């Protein structure tokens, strides 16, 4: 396998090229040209973008031979970030003690509301995790010490929106 000489990123706006190379270990992904490690890098980079709400990012690459002996290649990654995904709807499953509107007031993530014309939140996985913690804290302060919350997301690709499901197991109130 030829050695990788230069790495270039085209079309990236969310992350600077230097940031990408800091986050991803050059030894792991870019020591020698290997289809398997390049595909792993693309998958991991797509996951990074997804964690910031870019769920339809497309990444392709091309190689350029540096010299006639083909011992060195340059890699060029073409990135189409798309736009940030928005929250479509938020669902609370198995909540018995508190209504959906009360629970929506606890979390920071917001869905689109046609009555108030408020805008939907951008989808960010870390914000959903914070919302899980907020719900747990709210239930515990209300006497539900065995509360557990799990989340799932459903991506609607043609609209670039997500439905978020909070599955609640309230347990007994003390």
N, C-alpha and C positions, 0 to 999 in steps of 0.2 A: 504494500500500500504506500502511495506517495505521502510525503510529509505535507502538512498544511502550513503555508507561509502567511498569507494575509487573510483576514476575515473582515468582510464589509456587510453592513446592514443598510438596506434601502427601504424607505417608507415608514420607518419606525418613528413615532412621535411621542408616545407615552413613555418609553424608556430610551435613554440615550445609548448609543453603541457601547460606550465605556461602562455604563451600568450593567448592561447585559453580560459583558465579558467579566465583570466583577462578580456577578451573581452565579454564573455558570463556570465551573472549573475547566480551564483550558486543557489540563492533562486528561480529564475524564472524557471530554467531547471532541477536542480538536488537536490531539497529538498527531495522529495519522488519519488520512482520509479513510473512513470506514462507514459504509452505508448504515449499519446498525446504530452506531453512536450518533450519527447525524440525525437519524429518525428519532432517537431518544431525546436529543437536544430539542428538536422541533416540538415534540410532544410536551416536554417540560416547559418550553417557552410558551406554548399555547396555554398550559395550566397557569403559568404566571399571569398572562394576560387575562385569563378567565377570572382569577381571584380579584382583579380590579374592574370586573364588569364587561370586559371585551370578550364576548362569547362566540363571535363569528369571525375571529381572526384567521387569516389564511397565510401560511408561510411556505414559500417554495425556495429552492436554492439552485444555484448553478456553479459549476467548477470551471476554472480557467487554468490551463497548464502554463506554468511559469517559464519553463525552459524546454528545450528539445528533448532532453533525456526523461522528462516526465517524473522527476524526483520531487518536485515541488508543485503544489496546486494552491490557487487562491479560491476561497469560498465567498460567494455573494448570496446573502439571504434577502429575498424580496418579501416584505411584510405588508400585508393589507390588513390594517387593524379593524376596519369597520367602525361602527359606532358603539357606544356603551349601551348595554342592555338595560331596559327599564323594568320595574316591577309592574306586572299586570294586575294580579290579585294576591291577597294574603288570606289564607284559610287557617282557622283554628279548629282542630279535630279533637273531639272528646272533652271539650271544656264544658263543665256542668255548673260550676259556681259563678263564673263571670262571663258576661256576654262578649261577643266579638268586638263591639265598639269599645268596651272598657280595655280589653287586651290590646287593641290597636293604639289606644292612647298611651300605653306603657312603652311600646317599642318605638325606635327611631325610624325604621323603614316605613315608608308610606306607599300606599297604592293610589292609583288615580281615582279621584272622586269627581264625578260629573256634576254634582250639586254645587260644590265649591270651586270647581274648575282648578283644583290644586293639581300640581304636576306630580307624577309618579317619581319615586326615588330611583336613582341609579342602583343597579344590583351590584353589591359588593359582598363577597362571602364573609369577610371579617365583620361586617356590620350585622349580618344575620346571626353570627355567633355571639356578638354583643347583645343582640335582642333576645337570644336564648337565655343569657345570663340575667337580663333585666326581668324576664318573665319568671325565672326561678326565684329571684330575689323578691319579687312582688308576691308570689304565692307563699314563700316562706314567711314573709312579714305578716301574711294573713292567716297563718296557722297551719299551712300545709307543708309539713317538714319533709315529706316523702315525695315531693313533686319531681317529676322528670319530664324533660322536653327534648324531643328529637325533631329535626327539620329535614325536609326533602324539597327539592326544587324540580320544576317541570319547565323545560325550555321550549318556547314556541318560536321556532327558527324563522318562519316567514314574517313574523312581526317583531323579532328581536326583543322579545319580552319573556319574563319568567313568572310563573305562579310559584308562590312559596307556601309550603304546608308546615304548620307547627303542630306536631302530635303531642298532646298533653296527657300525662297520667297524673292526675291530681292527688290521688291517695286520700287518706282521711284527714279531716281538719281537727287540730288539737286546740 
